[in-house]
Amino acid sequence: MSRIGKQPVPVPANVKVAIEGTTVSAEGPKGKISKTFAPVITITQAEGQIVVAPADESRFARAMFGTARSIIAGMVQGVSQGFVKDLEIQGVGFRATLKGKQLDLALGYSHPIVMDIPEGITVTVADQTKVKVEGADKQLVGAVTAEIRSYYPPEPYKGKGVRIVGERVRRKEGKTVA
């Protein structure tokens, strides 16, 4: 049994949650999110809390009810407070600029990398080297951040590349001349 799954999810006053079967919709000041879960769990709402329980005693149901509770808690937090990931670009000539709904990255390649920003995500660029990704959907914020980082992950010799703020890059020693 999941210890996290047993805990109810508190719903703040500024968030509206609608439950229809196994589909949960949350709406708040930061946006609106809707997710559908497997029918092996039951989701109920009472007294400003959401309770998730397994519908039967199958192994899959016991595994999914903790996961569903975590996802619902993330949805409630996302629509009320939002999620933020900060990226940092290091390297000579490496920079980022915002052109409408596109992020233009110059990462030392012969061509600029142009990335379309998905709906529901806000990207801001400061100093041409600091990129902030914000949104209500935790999974989407993480996916966009990972995609930006994947264009030029930090390399271990000089440390150049796109890194998440707080990420530790293990450095290697270069060749030595005998």
C-alpha positions as CSV (number, residue, x, y, z in Angstrom):
1,M,0.0,0.0,0.0
2,S,1.2,3.5,-0.9
3,R,1.8,5.8,2.1
4,I,1.6,8.8,-0.1
5,G,-1.7,7.6,-1.7
6,K,-3.5,7.4,1.6
7,Q,-3.0,11.1,2.3
8,P,-5.8,13.4,1.0
9,V,-5.0,16.3,-1.4
10,P,-6.0,19.6,0.1
11,V,-7.7,22.0,-2.3
12,P,-7.1,25.8,-1.8
13,A,-10.0,28.2,-1.9
14,N,-8.9,29.7,-5.3
15,V,-8.9,26.3,-7.1
16,K,-12.0,24.6,-8.6
17,V,-11.7,20.8,-9.0
18,A,-14.3,18.8,-11.1
19,I,-14.3,15.0,-11.0
20,E,-16.1,12.9,-13.6
21,G,-15.4,9.2,-13.2
22,T,-11.6,9.0,-13.5
23,T,-11.2,12.4,-15.2
24,V,-10.0,15.2,-12.9
25,S,-10.1,18.9,-14.1
26,A,-8.5,21.6,-12.0
27,E,-8.9,25.4,-12.7
28,G,-7.1,28.2,-10.9
29,P,-5.4,31.5,-11.3
30,K,-2.5,30.0,-13.3
31,G,-4.5,28.0,-15.8
32,K,-6.6,24.9,-16.4
33,I,-5.4,21.2,-16.4
34,S,-7.4,18.0,-17.1
35,K,-6.1,14.4,-16.8
36,T,-7.7,11.0,-17.1
37,F,-6.6,8.1,-15.0
38,A,-6.9,4.3,-15.3
39,P,-10.3,3.0,-14.1
40,V,-8.6,0.9,-11.3
41,I,-8.8,3.8,-8.9
42,T,-11.7,5.8,-7.3
43,I,-11.4,9.6,-6.9
44,T,-13.8,11.4,-4.5
45,Q,-14.0,15.0,-3.3
46,A,-15.3,16.0,0.1
47,E,-14.8,19.0,2.5
48,G,-12.1,20.7,0.4
49,Q,-10.0,17.5,0.0
50,I,-9.6,15.0,-2.8
51,V,-9.2,11.3,-1.7
52,V,-7.8,8.6,-4.0
53,A,-8.3,4.9,-3.3
54,P,-7.7,1.7,-5.3
55,A,-10.9,0.3,-6.8
56,D,-9.8,-3.3,-6.2
57,E,-6.9,-5.2,-4.7
58,S,-5.0,-5.8,-7.9
59,R,-1.3,-5.1,-8.1
60,F,-1.8,-2.4,-10.8
61,A,-4.5,-0.7,-8.7
62,R,-2.2,-0.5,-5.7
63,A,0.6,0.9,-7.8
64,M,-1.6,3.5,-9.6
65,F,-3.4,5.0,-6.6
66,G,-0.2,6.6,-5.1
67,T,0.8,7.8,-8.6
68,A,-2.6,9.3,-9.3
69,R,-2.6,11.1,-5.9
70,S,0.8,12.6,-6.7
71,I,-0.3,13.8,-10.1
72,I,-3.5,15.3,-8.7
73,A,-1.5,17.1,-6.0
74,G,0.8,18.5,-8.8
75,M,-2.2,19.6,-10.8
76,V,-3.7,21.5,-7.8
77,Q,-0.3,23.1,-7.0
78,G,0.3,24.0,-10.7
79,V,-3.0,25.8,-11.2
80,S,-2.6,27.7,-7.9
81,Q,1.1,28.5,-7.8
82,G,2.6,27.2,-11.0
83,F,5.9,25.5,-11.7
84,V,9.2,27.2,-12.7
85,K,12.5,25.8,-14.0
86,D,15.5,28.0,-14.6
87,L,18.2,27.3,-17.2
88,E,21.6,28.8,-17.6
89,I,23.6,29.0,-20.8
90,Q,27.4,29.0,-20.5
91,G,29.9,29.4,-23.3
92,V,31.5,32.1,-25.4
93,G,28.9,33.3,-28.0
94,F,26.1,31.1,-26.6
95,R,22.9,33.1,-26.2
96,A,19.1,32.9,-26.3
97,T,16.6,35.3,-27.6
98,L,12.8,35.3,-27.7
99,K,11.0,36.0,-31.0
100,G,7.3,35.9,-30.4
101,K,6.3,32.3,-29.5
102,Q,9.7,31.0,-30.6
103,L,12.9,30.6,-28.6
104,D,16.0,31.3,-30.8
105,L,19.2,29.6,-29.4
106,A,22.7,30.3,-30.7
107,L,24.8,27.4,-29.2
108,G,27.9,27.3,-31.4
109,Y,26.4,25.4,-34.3
110,S,26.5,26.6,-37.8
111,H,22.8,27.4,-37.6
112,P,20.5,28.9,-35.0
113,I,18.1,26.5,-33.2
114,V,14.5,27.7,-33.3
115,M,12.1,26.1,-30.9
116,D,8.4,26.6,-30.8
117,I,7.1,27.2,-27.3
118,P,4.0,25.0,-26.6
119,E,0.7,26.4,-25.4
120,G,0.5,26.9,-21.7
121,I,4.2,27.5,-21.2
122,T,5.8,31.0,-20.7
123,V,9.5,31.4,-21.5
124,T,11.4,34.5,-20.4
125,V,15.0,35.3,-21.3
126,A,17.2,37.6,-19.2
127,D,20.8,38.7,-20.0
128,Q,20.7,36.4,-23.1
129,T,22.0,33.6,-20.9
130,K,19.3,33.0,-18.3
131,V,16.1,31.3,-19.5
132,K,13.0,30.8,-17.2
133,V,10.4,28.2,-18.2
134,E,7.0,28.7,-16.3
135,G,3.7,26.9,-16.5
136,A,0.8,25.1,-14.7
137,D,1.6,21.6,-15.9
138,K,4.6,20.1,-14.1
139,Q,5.2,17.5,-16.8
140,L,5.1,20.0,-19.7
141,V,7.4,22.4,-17.9
142,G,9.9,19.6,-17.3
143,A,9.6,18.3,-20.9
144,V,10.3,21.8,-22.4
145,T,13.2,22.3,-20.0
146,A,14.7,18.9,-21.0
147,E,14.2,19.7,-24.7
148,I,16.1,23.0,-24.4
149,R,18.9,21.4,-22.4
150,S,19.2,18.5,-24.9
151,Y,20.3,20.9,-27.7
152,Y,23.7,21.3,-26.0
153,P,24.0,19.5,-22.6
154,P,26.9,20.7,-20.5
155,E,30.1,19.1,-21.5
156,P,32.6,17.8,-18.9
157,Y,35.8,19.5,-20.1
158,K,35.1,23.2,-20.3
159,G,31.6,23.2,-18.8
160,K,30.0,24.8,-21.9
161,G,26.3,24.2,-22.6
162,V,22.8,24.6,-21.3
163,R,22.3,23.5,-17.7
164,I,19.5,23.6,-15.2
165,V,20.3,26.1,-12.3
166,G,21.7,24.1,-9.5
167,E,22.8,21.2,-11.7
168,R,26.2,20.0,-10.8
169,V,28.4,19.1,-13.8
170,R,31.3,16.7,-13.1
171,R,34.4,18.2,-14.7
172,K,37.2,16.1,-16.2
173,E,40.8,16.9,-16.6
174,G,42.0,17.4,-20.1
175,K,45.0,15.8,-21.8
176,T,48.4,16.6,-20.4
177,V,51.5,17.0,-22.6
178,A,54.3,14.8,-21.4
